[in-house]
């Protein structure tokens, strides 16, 4: 129960501050990091604020779990890219 309360407090604080500072830096910061098809361009404020709040609160409460998920996603992405490159080299041009 304590972890849930900490998570809810962190979620509310991150969501509040992300929403308040959306135009003064959060939107531009996301656009620098994201690929072109995910760029916000100032739109989708509510979706990105909620996403940042969930990720931030979960990282504060369970940092090891989040680290393991990031490592796993990185390994899967690396394996998919290696497979795509291998298949591309086998294809006839």
PDB file of N, CA, C and O in Angstrom:
ATOM      1  N   UNK A   1       0.816  -1.196   0.000  1.00  0.00           N
ATOM      2  CA  UNK A   1       0.000   0.000   0.000  1.00  0.00           C
ATOM      3  C   UNK A   1       0.866   1.270   0.000  1.00  0.00           C
ATOM      4  O   UNK A   1       0.508   2.277  -0.611  1.00  0.00           O
ATOM      5  N   UNK A   2       1.992   1.204   0.684  1.00  0.00           N
ATOM      6  CA  UNK A   2       2.888   2.356   0.738  1.00  0.00           C
ATOM      7  C   UNK A   2       3.460   2.660  -0.639  1.00  0.00           C
ATOM      8  O   UNK A   2       3.579   3.824  -1.021  1.00  0.00           O
ATOM      9  N   UNK A   3       3.815   1.615  -1.387  1.00  0.00           N
ATOM     10  CA  UNK A   3       4.371   1.818  -2.727  1.00  0.00           C
ATOM     11  C   UNK A   3       3.332   2.462  -3.641  1.00  0.00           C
ATOM     12  O   UNK A   3       3.673   3.320  -4.454  1.00  0.00           O
ATOM     13  N   UNK A   4       2.076   2.058  -3.515  1.00  0.00           N
ATOM     14  CA  UNK A   4       1.008   2.648  -4.324  1.00  0.00           C
ATOM     15  C   UNK A   4       0.857   4.132  -4.010  1.00  0.00           C
ATOM     16  O   UNK A   4       0.703   4.943  -4.924  1.00  0.00           O
ATOM     17  N   UNK A   5       0.900   4.491  -2.754  1.00  0.00           N
ATOM     18  CA  UNK A   5       0.763   5.902  -2.371  1.00  0.00           C
ATOM     19  C   UNK A   5       1.947   6.715  -2.890  1.00  0.00           C
ATOM     20  O   UNK A   5       1.764   7.822  -3.396  1.00  0.00           O
ATOM     21  N   UNK A   6       3.150   6.176  -2.770  1.00  0.00           N
ATOM     22  CA  UNK A   6       4.337   6.867  -3.293  1.00  0.00           C
ATOM     23  C   UNK A   6       4.220   7.022  -4.804  1.00  0.00           C
ATOM     24  O   UNK A   6       4.536   8.081  -5.347  1.00  0.00           O
ATOM     25  N   UNK A   7       3.766   5.967  -5.486  1.00  0.00           N
ATOM     26  CA  UNK A   7       3.616   6.026  -6.939  1.00  0.00           C
ATOM     27  C   UNK A   7       2.587   7.086  -7.325  1.00  0.00           C
ATOM     28  O   UNK A   7       2.823   7.856  -8.256  1.00  0.00           O
ATOM     29  N   UNK A   8       1.457   7.139  -6.632  1.00  0.00           N
ATOM     30  CA  UNK A   8       0.423   8.128  -6.949  1.00  0.00           C
ATOM     31  C   UNK A   8       0.905   9.554  -6.714  1.00  0.00           C
ATOM     32  O   UNK A   8       0.613  10.447  -7.509  1.00  0.00           O
ATOM     33  N   UNK A   9       1.642   9.773  -5.625  1.00  0.00           N
ATOM     34  CA  UNK A   9       2.174  11.106  -5.362  1.00  0.00           C
ATOM     35  C   UNK A   9       3.181  11.503  -6.446  1.00  0.00           C
ATOM     36  O   UNK A   9       3.143  12.624  -6.953  1.00  0.00           O
ATOM     37  N   UNK A  10       4.077  10.580  -6.797  1.00  0.00           N
ATOM     38  CA  UNK A  10       5.062  10.864  -7.854  1.00  0.00           C
ATOM     39  C   UNK A  10       4.366  11.117  -9.188  1.00  0.00           C
ATOM     40  O   UNK A  10       4.745  12.028  -9.924  1.00  0.00           O
ATOM     41  N   UNK A  11       3.351  10.316  -9.501  1.00  0.00           N
ATOM     42  CA  UNK A  11       2.604  10.487 -10.749  1.00  0.00           C
ATOM     43  C   UNK A  11       1.970  11.876 -10.812  1.00  0.00           C
ATOM     44  O   UNK A  11       2.086  12.575 -11.818  1.00  0.00           O
ATOM     45  N   UNK A  12       1.303  12.265  -9.732  1.00  0.00           N
ATOM     46  CA  UNK A  12       0.635  13.571  -9.715  1.00  0.00           C
ATOM     47  C   UNK A  12       1.635  14.718  -9.839  1.00  0.00           C
ATOM     48  O   UNK A  12       1.389  15.677 -10.571  1.00  0.00           O
ATOM     49  N   UNK A  13       2.751  14.629  -9.134  1.00  0.00           N
ATOM     50  CA  UNK A  13       3.741  15.702  -9.201  1.00  0.00           C
ATOM     51  C   UNK A  13       4.391  15.800 -10.573  1.00  0.00           C
ATOM     52  O   UNK A  13       4.560  16.898 -11.105  1.00  0.00           O
ATOM     53  N   UNK A  14       4.755  14.664 -11.146  1.00  0.00           N
ATOM     54  CA  UNK A  14       5.381  14.683 -12.479  1.00  0.00           C
ATOM     55  C   UNK A  14       4.394  15.177 -13.521  1.00  0.00           C
ATOM     56  O   UNK A  14       4.759  15.965 -14.394  1.00  0.00           O
ATOM     57  N   UNK A  15       3.147  14.725 -13.443  1.00  0.00           N
ATOM     58  CA  UNK A  15       2.130  15.179 -14.398  1.00  0.00           C
ATOM     59  C   UNK A  15       1.890  16.682 -14.261  1.00  0.00           C
ATOM     60  O   UNK A  15       1.789  17.388 -15.264  1.00  0.00           O
ATOM     61  N   UNK A  16       1.800  17.164 -13.047  1.00  0.00           N
ATOM     62  CA  UNK A  16       1.551  18.591 -12.822  1.00  0.00           C
ATOM     63  C   UNK A  16       2.682  19.448 -13.387  1.00  0.00           C
ATOM     64  O   UNK A  16       2.435  20.399 -14.129  1.00  0.00           O
ATOM     65  N   UNK A  17       3.923  19.109 -13.036  1.00  0.00           N
ATOM     66  CA  UNK A  17       5.049  19.926 -13.493  1.00  0.00           C
ATOM     67  C   UNK A  17       5.295  19.781 -14.998  1.00  0.00           C
ATOM     68  O   UNK A  17       5.709  20.745 -15.643  1.00  0.00           O
ATOM     69  N   UNK A  18       5.051  18.612 -15.564  1.00  0.00           N
ATOM     70  CA  UNK A  18       5.185  18.457 -17.019  1.00  0.00           C
ATOM     71  C   UNK A  18       4.134  19.290 -17.742  1.00  0.00           C
ATOM     72  O   UNK A  18       4.428  19.922 -18.756  1.00  0.00           O
ATOM     73  N   UNK A  19       2.921  19.290 -17.225  1.00  0.00           N
ATOM     74  CA  UNK A  19       1.848  20.075 -17.836  1.00  0.00           C
ATOM     75  C   UNK A  19       2.132  21.571 -17.739  1.00  0.00           C
ATOM     76  O   UNK A  19       1.922  22.311 -18.700  1.00  0.00           O
ATOM     77  N   UNK A  20       2.611  22.014 -16.575  1.00  0.00           N
ATOM     78  CA  UNK A  20       2.892  23.435 -16.376  1.00  0.00           C
ATOM     79  C   UNK A  20       4.028  23.928 -17.263  1.00  0.00           C
ATOM     80  O   UNK A  20       4.001  25.070 -17.722  1.00  0.00           O
ATOM     81  N   UNK A  21       5.016  23.093 -17.509  1.00  0.00           N
ATOM     82  CA  UNK A  21       6.200  23.511 -18.271  1.00  0.00           C
ATOM     83  C   UNK A  21       6.213  22.968 -19.703  1.00  0.00           C
ATOM     84  O   UNK A  21       7.266  22.918 -20.339  1.00  0.00           O
ATOM     85  N   UNK A  22       5.061  22.567 -20.203  1.00  0.00           N
ATOM     86  CA  UNK A  22       4.987  21.968 -21.533  1.00  0.00           C
ATOM     87  C   UNK A  22       5.517  22.924 -22.598  1.00  0.00           C
ATOM     88  O   UNK A  22       6.359  22.532 -23.406  1.00  0.00           O
ATOM     89  N   UNK A  23       5.047  24.159 -22.617  1.00  0.00           N
ATOM     90  CA  UNK A  23       5.446  25.105 -23.661  1.00  0.00           C
ATOM     91  C   UNK A  23       6.834  25.681 -23.437  1.00  0.00           C
ATOM     92  O   UNK A  23       7.455  26.168 -24.382  1.00  0.00           O
ATOM     93  N   UNK A  24       7.332  25.637 -22.210  1.00  0.00           N
ATOM     94  CA  UNK A  24       8.623  26.261 -21.931  1.00  0.00           C
ATOM     95  C   UNK A  24       9.782  25.280 -21.936  1.00  0.00           C
ATOM     96  O   UNK A  24      10.869  25.627 -21.476  1.00  0.00           O
ATOM     97  N   UNK A  25       9.588  24.071 -22.440  1.00  0.00           N
ATOM     98  CA  UNK A  25      10.747  23.196 -22.533  1.00  0.00           C
ATOM     99  C   UNK A  25      10.472  21.720 -22.671  1.00  0.00           C
ATOM    100  O   UNK A  25      11.261  21.012 -23.297  1.00  0.00           O
ATOM    101  N   UNK A  26       9.387  21.228 -22.113  1.00  0.00           N
ATOM    102  CA  UNK A  26       9.143  19.784 -22.157  1.00  0.00           C
ATOM    103  C   UNK A  26       8.884  19.327 -23.591  1.00  0.00           C
ATOM    104  O   UNK A  26       9.425  18.309 -24.022  1.00  0.00           O
ATOM    105  N   UNK A  27       8.068  20.065 -24.327  1.00  0.00           N
ATOM    106  CA  UNK A  27       7.755  19.699 -25.707  1.00  0.00           C
ATOM    107  C   UNK A  27       9.003  19.728 -26.583  1.00  0.00           C
ATOM    108  O   UNK A  27       9.217  18.822 -27.389  1.00  0.00           O
ATOM    109  N   UNK A  28       9.821  20.759 -26.430  1.00  0.00           N
ATOM    110  CA  UNK A  28      11.041  20.857 -27.225  1.00  0.00           C
ATOM    111  C   UNK A  28      12.028  19.761 -26.849  1.00  0.00           C
ATOM    112  O   UNK A  28      12.717  19.223 -27.716  1.00  0.00           O
ATOM    113  N   UNK A  29      12.103  19.426 -25.573  1.00  0.00           N
ATOM    114  CA  UNK A  29      12.990  18.354 -25.128  1.00  0.00           C
ATOM    115  C   UNK A  29      12.586  17.007 -25.697  1.00  0.00           C
ATOM    116  O   UNK A  29      13.440  16.216 -26.097  1.00  0.00           O
ATOM    117  N   UNK A  30      11.281  16.740 -25.735  1.00  0.00           N
ATOM    118  CA  UNK A  30      10.806  15.490 -26.332  1.00  0.00           C
ATOM    119  C   UNK A  30      11.111  15.451 -27.826  1.00  0.00           C
ATOM    120  O   UNK A  30      11.513  14.414 -28.354  1.00  0.00           O
ATOM    121  N   UNK A  31      10.921  16.567 -28.498  1.00  0.00           N
ATOM    122  CA  UNK A  31      11.167  16.601 -29.941  1.00  0.00           C
ATOM    123  C   UNK A  31      12.636  16.361 -30.277  1.00  0.00           C
ATOM    124  O   UNK A  31      12.941  15.857 -31.358  1.00  0.00           O
ATOM    125  N   UNK A  32      13.550  16.709 -29.377  1.00  0.00           N
ATOM    126  CA  UNK A  32      14.972  16.459 -29.614  1.00  0.00           C
ATOM    127  C   UNK A  32      15.310  14.980 -29.502  1.00  0.00           C
ATOM    128  O   UNK A  32      16.226  14.499 -30.169  1.00  0.00           O
ATOM    129  N   UNK A  33      14.574  14.254 -28.659  1.00  0.00           N
ATOM    130  CA  UNK A  33      14.908  12.863 -28.355  1.00  0.00           C
ATOM    131  C   UNK A  33      14.157  11.873 -29.252  1.00  0.00           C
ATOM    132  O   UNK A  33      14.696  10.822 -29.599  1.00  0.00           O
ATOM    133  N   UNK A  34      12.932  12.199 -29.623  1.00  0.00           N
ATOM    134  CA  UNK A  34      12.081  11.253 -30.341  1.00  0.00           C
ATOM    135  C   UNK A  34      12.375  11.214 -31.834  1.00  0.00           C
ATOM    136  O   UNK A  34      12.826  12.209 -32.402  1.00  0.00           O
ATOM    137  N   UNK A  35      12.120  10.058 -32.483  1.00  0.00           N
ATOM    138  CA  UNK A  35      12.222  10.009 -33.942  1.00  0.00           C
ATOM    139  C   UNK A  35      11.135  10.872 -34.586  1.00  0.00           C
ATOM    140  O   UNK A  35      10.180  11.273 -33.921  1.00  0.00           O
ATOM    141  N   UNK A  36      11.281  11.150 -35.861  1.00  0.00           N
ATOM    142  CA  UNK A  36      10.409  12.116 -36.532  1.00  0.00           C
ATOM    143  C   UNK A  36       8.927  11.742 -36.497  1.00  0.00           C
ATOM    144  O   UNK A  36       8.081  12.629 -36.388  1.00  0.00           O
ATOM    145  N   UNK A  37       8.593  10.459 -36.586  1.00  0.00           N
ATOM    146  CA  UNK A  37       7.180  10.094 -36.612  1.00  0.00           C
ATOM    147  C   UNK A  37       6.531  10.163 -35.228  1.00  0.00           C
ATOM    148  O   UNK A  37       5.309  10.052 -35.128  1.00  0.00           O
ATOM    149  N   UNK A  38       7.308  10.343 -34.167  1.00  0.00           N
ATOM    150  CA  UNK A  38       6.759  10.480 -32.816  1.00  0.00           C
ATOM    151  C   UNK A  38       6.872  11.894 -32.267  1.00  0.00           C
ATOM    152  O   UNK A  38       6.443  12.143 -31.140  1.00  0.00           O
ATOM    153  N   UNK A  39       7.433  12.823 -33.023  1.00  0.00           N
ATOM    154  CA  UNK A  39       7.628  14.179 -32.521  1.00  0.00           C
ATOM    155  C   UNK A  39       6.291  14.822 -32.163  1.00  0.00           C
ATOM    156  O   UNK A  39       5.279  14.612 -32.832  1.00  0.00           O
ATOM    157  N   UNK A  40       6.315  15.605 -31.094  1.00  0.00           N
ATOM    158  CA  UNK A  40       5.071  16.190 -30.593  1.00  0.00           C
ATOM    159  C   UNK A  40       4.689  17.466 -31.333  1.00  0.00           C
ATOM    160  O   UNK A  40       3.507  17.693 -31.592  1.00  0.00           O
ATOM    161  N   UNK A  41       5.658  18.297 -31.676  1.00  0.00           N
ATOM    162  CA  UNK A  41       5.424  19.599 -32.302  1.00  0.00           C
ATOM    163  C   UNK A  41       4.428  20.412 -31.474  1.00  0.00           C
ATOM    164  O   UNK A  41       3.679  21.223 -32.017  1.00  0.00           O
ATOM    165  N   UNK A  42       4.424  20.188 -30.153  1.00  0.00           N
ATOM    166  CA  UNK A  42       3.535  20.920 -29.272  1.00  0.00           C
ATOM    167  C   UNK A  42       2.149  20.313 -29.144  1.00  0.00           C
ATOM    168  O   UNK A  42       1.362  20.766 -28.313  1.00  0.00           O
ATOM    169  N   UNK A  43       1.826  19.304 -29.939  1.00  0.00           N
ATOM    170  CA  UNK A  43       0.502  18.680 -29.888  1.00  0.00           C
ATOM    171  C   UNK A  43       0.528  17.485 -28.941  1.00  0.00           C
ATOM    172  O   UNK A  43       1.587  17.101 -28.444  1.00  0.00           O
ATOM    173  N   UNK A  44      -0.621  16.912 -28.700  1.00  0.00           N
ATOM    174  CA  UNK A  44      -0.770  15.722 -27.859  1.00  0.00           C
ATOM    175  C   UNK A  44      -0.220  15.945 -26.456  1.00  0.00           C
ATOM    176  O   UNK A  44       0.435  15.064 -25.899  1.00  0.00           O
ATOM    177  N   UNK A  45      -0.475  17.084 -25.895  1.00  0.00           N
ATOM    178  CA  UNK A  45       0.041  17.433 -24.576  1.00  0.00           C
ATOM    179  C   UNK A  45      -0.405  16.427 -23.521  1.00  0.00           C
ATOM    180  O   UNK A  45       0.414  15.960 -22.730  1.00  0.00           O
ATOM    181  N   UNK A  46      -1.676  16.093 -23.500  1.00  0.00           N
ATOM    182  CA  UNK A  46      -2.202  15.212 -22.451  1.00  0.00           C
ATOM    183  C   UNK A  46      -1.625  13.808 -22.553  1.00  0.00           C
ATOM    184  O   UNK A  46      -1.289  13.204 -21.534  1.00  0.00           O
ATOM    185  N   UNK A  47      -1.506  13.287 -23.749  1.00  0.00           N
ATOM    186  CA  UNK A  47      -0.950  11.949 -23.946  1.00  0.00           C
ATOM    187  C   UNK A  47       0.494  11.874 -23.457  1.00  0.00           C
ATOM    188  O   UNK A  47       0.862  10.933 -22.755  1.00  0.00           O
ATOM    189  N   UNK A  48       1.304  12.848 -23.820  1.00  0.00           N
ATOM    190  CA  UNK A  48       2.712  12.822 -23.433  1.00  0.00           C
ATOM    191  C   UNK A  48       2.907  13.123 -21.962  1.00  0.00           C
ATOM    192  O   UNK A  48       3.821  12.575 -21.346  1.00  0.00           O
ATOM    193  N   UNK A  49       2.077  13.976 -21.376  1.00  0.00           N
ATOM    194  CA  UNK A  49       2.179  14.259 -19.946  1.00  0.00           C
ATOM    195  C   UNK A  49       1.869  13.003 -19.142  1.00  0.00           C
ATOM    196  O   UNK A  49       2.582  12.683 -18.191  1.00  0.00           O
ATOM    197  N   UNK A  50       0.819  12.295 -19.514  1.00  0.00           N
ATOM    198  CA  UNK A  50       0.469  11.053 -18.815  1.00  0.00           C
ATOM    199  C   UNK A  50       1.552  10.003 -19.016  1.00  0.00           C
ATOM    200  O   UNK A  50       1.909   9.296 -18.074  1.00  0.00           O
ATOM    201  N   UNK A  51       2.074   9.893 -20.227  1.00  0.00           N
ATOM    202  CA  UNK A  51       3.141   8.928 -20.492  1.00  0.00           C
ATOM    203  C   UNK A  51       4.382   9.227 -19.666  1.00  0.00           C
ATOM    204  O   UNK A  51       4.955   8.325 -19.054  1.00  0.00           O
ATOM    205  N   UNK A  52       4.798  10.481 -19.643  1.00  0.00           N
ATOM    206  CA  UNK A  52       5.968  10.860 -18.844  1.00  0.00           C
ATOM    207  C   UNK A  52       5.729  10.626 -17.355  1.00  0.00           C
ATOM    208  O   UNK A  52       6.637  10.203 -16.640  1.00  0.00           O
ATOM    209  N   UNK A  53       4.515  10.898 -16.887  1.00  0.00           N
ATOM    210  CA  UNK A  53       4.209  10.711 -15.470  1.00  0.00           C
ATOM    211  C   UNK A  53       4.231   9.233 -15.089  1.00  0.00           C
ATOM    212  O   UNK A  53       4.753   8.875 -14.034  1.00  0.00           O
ATOM    213  N   UNK A  54       3.668   8.374 -15.938  1.00  0.00           N
ATOM    214  CA  UNK A  54       3.674   6.932 -15.648  1.00  0.00           C
ATOM    215  C   UNK A  54       5.102   6.395 -15.648  1.00  0.00           C
ATOM    216  O   UNK A  54       5.498   5.675 -14.732  1.00  0.00           O
ATOM    217  N   UNK A  55       5.874   6.746 -16.676  1.00  0.00           N
ATOM    218  CA  UNK A  55       7.254   6.270 -16.740  1.00  0.00           C
ATOM    219  C   UNK A  55       8.105   6.808 -15.590  1.00  0.00           C
ATOM    220  O   UNK A  55       8.902   6.071 -15.010  1.00  0.00           O
ATOM    221  N   UNK A  56       7.941   8.075 -15.262  1.00  0.00           N
ATOM    222  CA  UNK A  56       8.707   8.668 -14.176  1.00  0.00           C
ATOM    223  C   UNK A  56       8.357   8.081 -12.824  1.00  0.00           C
ATOM    224  O   UNK A  56       9.246   7.777 -12.029  1.00  0.00           O
ATOM    225  N   UNK A  57       7.073   7.918 -12.556  1.00  0.00           N
ATOM    226  CA  UNK A  57       6.659   7.361 -11.268  1.00  0.00           C
ATOM    227  C   UNK A  57       7.087   5.908 -11.134  1.00  0.00           C
ATOM    228  O   UNK A  57       7.525   5.487 -10.063  1.00  0.00           O
ATOM    229  N   UNK A  58       6.967   5.149 -12.197  1.00  0.00           N
ATOM    230  CA  UNK A  58       7.385   3.754 -12.150  1.00  0.00           C
ATOM    231  C   UNK A  58       8.894   3.637 -11.978  1.00  0.00           C
ATOM    232  O   UNK A  58       9.373   2.748 -11.274  1.00  0.00           O
ATOM    233  N   UNK A  59       9.640   4.527 -12.616  1.00  0.00           N
ATOM    234  CA  UNK A  59      11.090   4.510 -12.460  1.00  0.00           C
ATOM    235  C   UNK A  59      11.494   4.880 -11.033  1.00  0.00           C
ATOM    236  O   UNK A  59      12.467   4.336 -10.513  1.00  0.00           O
ATOM    237  N   UNK A  60      10.778   5.778 -10.403  1.00  0.00           N
ATOM    238  CA  UNK A  60      11.081   6.136  -9.015  1.00  0.00           C
ATOM    239  C   UNK A  60      10.772   4.994  -8.048  1.00  0.00           C
ATOM    240  O   UNK A  60      11.513   4.773  -7.090  1.00  0.00           O
ATOM    241  N   UNK A  61       9.686   4.271  -8.295  1.00  0.00           N
ATOM    242  CA  UNK A  61       9.263   3.217  -7.373  1.00  0.00           C
ATOM    243  C   UNK A  61       9.996   1.908  -7.639  1.00  0.00           C
ATOM    244  O   UNK A  61      10.399   1.228  -6.696  1.00  0.00           O
ATOM    245  N   UNK A  62      10.176   1.546  -8.896  1.00  0.00           N
ATOM    246  CA  UNK A  62      10.805   0.274  -9.264  1.00  0.00           C
ATOM    247  C   UNK A  62      11.917   0.505 -10.290  1.00  0.00           C
ATOM    248  O   UNK A  62      11.747   0.148 -11.456  1.00  0.00           O
ATOM    249  N   UNK A  63      13.041   1.086  -9.894  1.00  0.00           N
ATOM    250  CA  UNK A  63      14.086   1.420 -10.866  1.00  0.00           C
ATOM    251  C   UNK A  63      14.756   0.192 -11.489  1.00  0.00           C
ATOM    252  O   UNK A  63      15.126   0.224 -12.663  1.00  0.00           O
ATOM    253  N   UNK A  64      14.913  -0.877 -10.727  1.00  0.00           N
ATOM    254  CA  UNK A  64      15.566  -2.074 -11.267  1.00  0.00           C
ATOM    255  C   UNK A  64      14.678  -2.720 -12.324  1.00  0.00           C
ATOM    256  O   UNK A  64      15.175  -3.164 -13.358  1.00  0.00           O
ATOM    257  N   UNK A  65      13.386  -2.777 -12.080  1.00  0.00           N
ATOM    258  CA  UNK A  65      12.467  -3.337 -13.073  1.00  0.00           C
ATOM    259  C   UNK A  65      12.501  -2.539 -14.370  1.00  0.00           C
ATOM    260  O   UNK A  65      12.509  -3.117 -15.457  1.00  0.00           O
ATOM    261  N   UNK A  66      12.522  -1.217 -14.260  1.00  0.00           N
ATOM    262  CA  UNK A  66      12.573  -0.389 -15.460  1.00  0.00           C
ATOM    263  C   UNK A  66      13.891  -0.572 -16.202  1.00  0.00           C
ATOM    264  O   UNK A  66      13.908  -0.600 -17.433  1.00  0.00           O
ATOM    265  N   UNK A  67      14.981  -0.697 -15.475  1.00  0.00           N
ATOM    266  CA  UNK A  67      16.281  -0.915 -16.105  1.00  0.00           C
ATOM    267  C   UNK A  67      16.297  -2.239 -16.859  1.00  0.00           C
ATOM    268  O   UNK A  67      16.807  -2.316 -17.976  1.00  0.00           O
ATOM    269  N   UNK A  68      15.742  -3.272 -16.252  1.00  0.00           N
ATOM    270  CA  UNK A  68      15.688  -4.568 -16.921  1.00  0.00           C
ATOM    271  C   UNK A  68      14.810  -4.525 -18.167  1.00  0.00           C
ATOM    272  O   UNK A  68      15.139  -5.155 -19.173  1.00  0.00           O
ATOM    273  N   UNK A  69      13.712  -3.801 -18.116  1.00  0.00           N
ATOM    274  CA  UNK A  69      12.849  -3.663 -19.299  1.00  0.00           C
ATOM    275  C   UNK A  69      13.585  -2.936 -20.410  1.00  0.00           C
ATOM    276  O   UNK A  69      13.493  -3.332 -21.572  1.00  0.00           O
ATOM    277  N   UNK A  70      14.316  -1.876 -20.075  1.00  0.00           N
ATOM    278  CA  UNK A  70      15.071  -1.127 -21.087  1.00  0.00           C
ATOM    279  C   UNK A  70      16.144  -2.015 -21.704  1.00  0.00           C
ATOM    280  O   UNK A  70      16.333  -2.006 -22.920  1.00  0.00           O
ATOM    281  N   UNK A  71      16.844  -2.779 -20.879  1.00  0.00           N
ATOM    282  CA  UNK A  71      17.875  -3.692 -21.402  1.00  0.00           C
ATOM    283  C   UNK A  71      17.240  -4.735 -22.311  1.00  0.00           C
ATOM    284  O   UNK A  71      17.766  -5.018 -23.388  1.00  0.00           O
ATOM    285  N   UNK A  72      16.113  -5.310 -21.889  1.00  0.00           N
ATOM    286  CA  UNK A  72      15.429  -6.308 -22.707  1.00  0.00           C
ATOM    287  C   UNK A  72      14.957  -5.731 -24.034  1.00  0.00           C
ATOM    288  O   UNK A  72      15.124  -6.363 -25.077  1.00  0.00           O
ATOM    289  N   UNK A  73      14.372  -4.543 -24.008  1.00  0.00           N
ATOM    290  CA  UNK A  73      13.937  -3.908 -25.255  1.00  0.00           C
ATOM    291  C   UNK A  73      15.122  -3.591 -26.161  1.00  0.00           C
ATOM    292  O   UNK A  73      15.023  -3.720 -27.382  1.00  0.00           O
ATOM    293  N   UNK A  74      16.231  -3.179 -25.576  1.00  0.00           N
ATOM    294  CA  UNK A  74      17.433  -2.919 -26.368  1.00  0.00           C
ATOM    295  C   UNK A  74      17.959  -4.177 -27.039  1.00  0.00           C
ATOM    296  O   UNK A  74      18.349  -4.140 -28.206  1.00  0.00           O
ATOM    297  N   UNK A  75      17.973  -5.292 -26.312  1.00  0.00           N
ATOM    298  CA  UNK A  75      18.431  -6.557 -26.891  1.00  0.00           C
ATOM    299  C   UNK A  75      17.506  -7.038 -27.998  1.00  0.00           C
ATOM    300  O   UNK A  75      17.968  -7.519 -29.033  1.00  0.00           O
ATOM    301  N   UNK A  76      16.207  -6.909 -27.785  1.00  0.00           N
ATOM    302  CA  UNK A  76      15.247  -7.317 -28.819  1.00  0.00           C
ATOM    303  C   UNK A  76      15.405  -6.432 -30.052  1.00  0.00           C
ATOM    304  O   UNK A  76      15.395  -6.929 -31.178  1.00  0.00           O
ATOM    305  N   UNK A  77      15.552  -5.123 -29.845  1.00  0.00           N
ATOM    306  CA  UNK A  77      15.752  -4.213 -30.979  1.00  0.00           C
ATOM    307  C   UNK A  77      17.030  -4.506 -31.732  1.00  0.00           C
ATOM    308  O   UNK A  77      17.051  -4.470 -32.962  1.00  0.00           O
ATOM    309  N   UNK A  78      18.103  -4.797 -31.001  1.00  0.00           N
ATOM    310  CA  UNK A  78      19.372  -5.153 -31.637  1.00  0.00           C
ATOM    311  C   UNK A  78      19.229  -6.438 -32.447  1.00  0.00           C
ATOM    312  O   UNK A  78      19.741  -6.520 -33.564  1.00  0.00           O
ATOM    313  N   UNK A  79      18.533  -7.454 -31.894  1.00  0.00           N
ATOM    314  CA  UNK A  79      18.347  -8.714 -32.607  1.00  0.00           C
ATOM    315  C   UNK A  79      17.505  -8.519 -33.870  1.00  0.00           C
ATOM    316  O   UNK A  79      17.798  -9.110 -34.910  1.00  0.00           O
ATOM    317  N   UNK A  80      16.475  -7.704 -33.781  1.00  0.00           N
ATOM    318  CA  UNK A  80      15.628  -7.446 -34.955  1.00  0.00           C
ATOM    319  C   UNK A  80      16.433  -6.718 -36.027  1.00  0.00           C
ATOM    320  O   UNK A  80      16.331  -7.058 -37.206  1.00  0.00           O
ATOM    321  N   UNK A  81      17.222  -5.733 -35.644  1.00  0.00           N
ATOM    322  CA  UNK A  81      18.040  -5.012 -36.634  1.00  0.00           C
ATOM    323  C   UNK A  81      19.081  -5.934 -37.266  1.00  0.00           C
ATOM    324  O   UNK A  81      19.336  -5.845 -38.468  1.00  0.00           O
ATOM    325  N   UNK A  82      19.682  -6.812 -36.474  1.00  0.00           N
ATOM    326  CA  UNK A  82      20.652  -7.760 -37.027  1.00  0.00           C
ATOM    327  C   UNK A  82      19.975  -8.700 -38.009  1.00  0.00           C
ATOM    328  O   UNK A  82      20.544  -9.018 -39.054  1.00  0.00           O
ATOM    329  N   UNK A  83      18.773  -9.149 -37.690  1.00  0.00           N
ATOM    330  CA  UNK A  83      18.027 -10.032 -38.581  1.00  0.00           C
ATOM    331  C   UNK A  83      17.627  -9.314 -39.863  1.00  0.00           C
ATOM    332  O   UNK A  83      17.706  -9.895 -40.945  1.00  0.00           O
ATOM    333  N   UNK A  84      17.206  -8.078 -39.757  1.00  0.00           N
ATOM    334  CA  UNK A  84      16.827  -7.303 -40.946  1.00  0.00           C
ATOM    335  C   UNK A  84      18.048  -7.069 -41.829  1.00  0.00           C
ATOM    336  O   UNK A  84      17.957  -7.193 -43.051  1.00  0.00           O
ATOM    337  N   UNK A  85      19.181  -6.735 -41.233  1.00  0.00           N
ATOM    338  CA  UNK A  85      20.403  -6.537 -42.023  1.00  0.00           C
ATOM    339  C   UNK A  85      20.846  -7.830 -42.690  1.00  0.00           C
ATOM    340  O   UNK A  85      21.269  -7.817 -43.846  1.00  0.00           O
ATOM    341  N   UNK A  86      20.755  -8.937 -41.979  1.00  0.00           N
ATOM    342  CA  UNK A  86      21.114 -10.230 -42.553  1.00  0.00           C
ATOM    343  C   UNK A  86      20.194 -10.591 -43.717  1.00  0.00           C
ATOM    344  O   UNK A  86      20.658 -11.044 -44.764  1.00  0.00           O
ATOM    345  N   UNK A  87      18.864 -10.384 -43.529  1.00  0.00           N
ATOM    346  CA  UNK A  87      17.919 -10.699 -44.593  1.00  0.00           C
ATOM    347  C   UNK A  87      18.118  -9.763 -45.790  1.00  0.00           C
ATOM    348  O   UNK A  87      17.957 -10.176 -46.938  1.00  0.00           O
ATOM    349  N   UNK A  88      18.463  -8.514 -45.518  1.00  0.00           N
ATOM    350  CA  UNK A  88      18.706  -7.562 -46.597  1.00  0.00           C
ATOM    351  C   UNK A  88      19.938  -7.923 -47.423  1.00  0.00           C
ATOM    352  O   UNK A  88      19.969  -7.700 -48.633  1.00  0.00           O
ATOM    353  N   UNK A  89      20.946  -8.479 -46.766  1.00  0.00           N
ATOM    354  CA  UNK A  89      22.149  -8.869 -47.509  1.00  0.00           C
ATOM    355  C   UNK A  89      21.924 -10.137 -48.321  1.00  0.00           C
ATOM    356  O   UNK A  89      22.643 -10.373 -49.292  1.00  0.00           O
ATOM    357  N   UNK A  90      20.951 -10.955 -47.953  1.00  0.00           N
ATOM    358  CA  UNK A  90      20.650 -12.190 -48.691  1.00  0.00           C
ATOM    359  C   UNK A  90      19.703 -11.961 -49.867  1.00  0.00           C
ATOM    360  O   UNK A  90      19.628 -12.790 -50.773  1.00  0.00           O
ATOM    361  N   UNK A  91      18.981 -10.841 -49.855  1.00  0.00           N
ATOM    362  CA  UNK A  91      18.023 -10.556 -50.921  1.00  0.00           C
ATOM    363  C   UNK A  91      18.765 -10.197 -52.209  1.00  0.00           C
ATOM    364  O   UNK A  91      19.825  -9.571 -52.180  1.00  0.00           O
ATOM    365  N   UNK A  92      18.195 -10.602 -53.318  1.00  0.00           N
ATOM    366  CA  UNK A  92      18.770 -10.251 -54.631  1.00  0.00           C
ATOM    367  C   UNK A  92      18.344  -8.847 -55.020  1.00  0.00           C
ATOM    368  O   UNK A  92      17.175  -8.480 -54.900  1.00  0.00           O
ATOM    369  N   UNK A  93      19.292  -8.083 -55.480  1.00  0.00           N
ATOM    370  CA  UNK A  93      18.968  -6.706 -55.880  1.00  0.00           C
ATOM    371  C   UNK A  93      18.823  -6.635 -57.349  1.00  0.00           C
ATOM    372  O   UNK A  93      18.550  -5.565 -57.892  1.00  0.00           O
TER     373      UNK A  93
END
